Amino acid sequence: MREDIKKRAMHRVKILEGQIKGLEKMIEQEGYCMDIITQSLAVQKSLGSLNKLLVENHLTTHVSHMMHSKDKKENDQAIEEMLKIFEITQNRQSK
């Protein structure tokens, strides 16, 4: 993993950890539903940010390496992985 992305990803995970603990506390204390929903949506947005970092790392390291390989199987695998990321993203957006 690229060091700059690892640092940002770990920071995002720490933020997520705090958000999840806050969400847990709100549920335990039977907080106002709209506040809980807002917190839950914030967690989802943070997860999206983490996923973006992970995709960036994957594309700039593994996929880039596979695309520059002279091995056609590696080239094909890189394309398959990019399409899979695209498909997963599209499926999440359509829901």
C-alpha positions as CSV (number, residue, x, y, z in Angstrom):
1,M,0.0,0.0,0.0
2,R,1.2,3.5,-0.8
3,E,2.4,5.2,2.4
4,D,0.4,8.4,1.8
5,I,-2.8,6.5,1.1
6,K,-2.2,4.2,4.1
7,K,-1.8,7.2,6.4
8,R,-5.0,8.8,5.1
9,A,-6.9,5.4,5.2
10,M,-5.8,4.9,8.8
11,H,-7.0,8.4,9.7
12,R,-10.4,7.6,8.1
13,V,-10.7,4.4,10.0
14,K,-10.1,6.3,13.3
15,I,-12.8,8.7,12.4
16,L,-15.1,5.8,11.5
17,E,-14.4,4.2,14.8
18,G,-15.5,7.3,16.6
19,Q,-18.6,7.6,14.5
20,I,-19.6,4.0,15.2
21,K,-19.1,4.4,18.9
22,G,-21.2,7.6,18.8
23,L,-23.9,5.7,16.9
24,E,-23.8,2.8,19.4
25,K,-24.2,5.3,22.3
26,M,-27.1,7.1,20.6
27,I,-28.9,3.8,20.1
28,E,-28.2,2.6,23.6
29,Q,-29.5,5.9,25.0
30,E,-32.5,5.7,22.6
31,G,-31.6,9.0,21.0
32,Y,-33.9,10.8,18.6
33,C,-34.3,8.7,15.4
34,M,-33.5,11.5,13.0
35,D,-30.2,12.1,14.9
36,I,-29.4,8.4,14.7
37,I,-30.2,8.3,11.0
38,T,-28.0,11.4,10.4
39,Q,-25.1,9.7,12.2
40,S,-25.6,6.5,10.3
41,L,-25.5,8.4,7.0
42,A,-22.3,10.1,8.1
43,V,-20.8,6.7,8.7
44,Q,-21.8,5.6,5.3
45,K,-20.2,8.7,3.7
46,S,-17.0,8.0,5.7
47,L,-17.0,4.4,4.4
48,G,-17.4,5.8,0.9
49,S,-14.3,8.0,1.4
50,L,-12.3,5.0,2.7
51,N,-13.4,2.9,-0.3
52,K,-12.3,5.7,-2.6
53,L,-8.8,5.7,-1.0
54,L,-8.6,1.9,-1.3
55,V,-9.6,2.0,-5.0
56,E,-7.1,4.8,-5.6
57,N,-4.4,2.6,-4.1
58,H,-5.4,-0.5,-6.0
59,L,-5.4,1.4,-9.3
60,T,-2.1,3.2,-8.8
61,T,-0.3,0.1,-7.6
62,H,-1.7,-3.3,-8.6
63,V,-3.7,-2.4,-11.7
64,S,-1.0,-0.1,-13.0
65,H,1.6,-2.8,-12.6
66,M,-0.7,-5.4,-14.4
67,M,-1.4,-3.0,-17.2
68,H,2.3,-2.4,-17.8
69,S,3.0,-6.2,-17.8
70,K,3.8,-7.9,-21.0
71,D,1.6,-10.8,-19.8
72,K,-1.8,-10.7,-21.5
73,K,-3.3,-12.6,-18.5
74,E,-2.3,-9.8,-16.2
75,N,-3.6,-7.1,-18.6
76,D,-6.9,-9.0,-18.8
77,Q,-7.1,-9.3,-15.0
78,A,-6.5,-5.6,-14.6
79,I,-9.4,-4.8,-17.0
80,E,-11.6,-7.3,-15.1
81,E,-10.8,-5.7,-11.8
82,M,-11.5,-2.2,-13.1
83,L,-14.8,-3.4,-14.5
84,K,-15.7,-5.1,-11.2
85,I,-15.1,-1.8,-9.3
86,F,-17.2,0.0,-11.8
87,E,-20.0,-2.6,-11.5
88,I,-20.0,-2.5,-7.7
89,T,-20.1,1.3,-7.7
90,Q,-23.0,1.4,-10.2
91,N,-25.0,-1.2,-8.2
92,R,-24.6,0.9,-5.0
93,Q,-25.6,4.1,-6.8
94,S,-28.8,2.6,-8.3
95,K,-30.1,1.4,-4.9
